[in-house]
């Protein structure tokens, strides 16, 4: 196995995340690949999130805290972190998700061995108390058509080459801005590869945006028609696949 010692910038937006964020941060800082900078963007939390992350930053110099002066949302918070990230590689971790300790090491080796732009992984879906809901596997190769049928890439599982991202940024005007980010990456020719190992625990909240099926479906249709400019028949085809796969995902 290759030994890759490159700096990895990990981006973590946080809003009222005091319940879970310490566990998330620990899973990042305890990686077997230690050359990491963790950029936490506190988006005007009203709980103890800022106090907690600043305390952690005082103990570990790899942690950088950005404190938004007003609420920007997840998209712009990630963009602020991207603007200062120094790493040769960029990873994303939501403030309630948890990584396996060898996640980054395995991804770095895959990205080097396969000469691709981004590596994502399989994951475990867990509930608010950490209880397993189900396992989610991933394919090794993923195309634009695959992503249009189902967004099988959870953002907390991703690792990108920084130079591959270039000037691609998150666009807050779209619902599920991480999905739009992935689509734009594929449009620009980036190559993705999956590792079918459960290297992330992805927390599902019944009150979250991902769980609002009606709202998500409405905005997915809008993406097909207004962002990708698919014709009506293509849109119906992919929308039907999206509905079927969505029902399987949360079954």
Buried (B, 14 or more C-beta within 10 A) or exposed (E): EEEBEBBBBBBBBBBBBBEBBBBBBEBBBEBEBEBBBBBBBBBBBEEBBBEBBBEBBEEEEBBBBBBBEEEBBBBBBBBBBBEEBEBBBBBBBBBBBBBBEBBBBBBBBBBBEEEBBBBBBBBBBBEBEEEEEEEBEBEEEBEEEBBBBBBBBBBBBBBBBBEBBEEBBBBBEBBBBBBBBBBBBBEEEBBBBBBEBBBBBBBBEEEEEBEBEEEBBEBBBEBBBEBBEBEEEBBEBBBEBBEEEBEEBEE
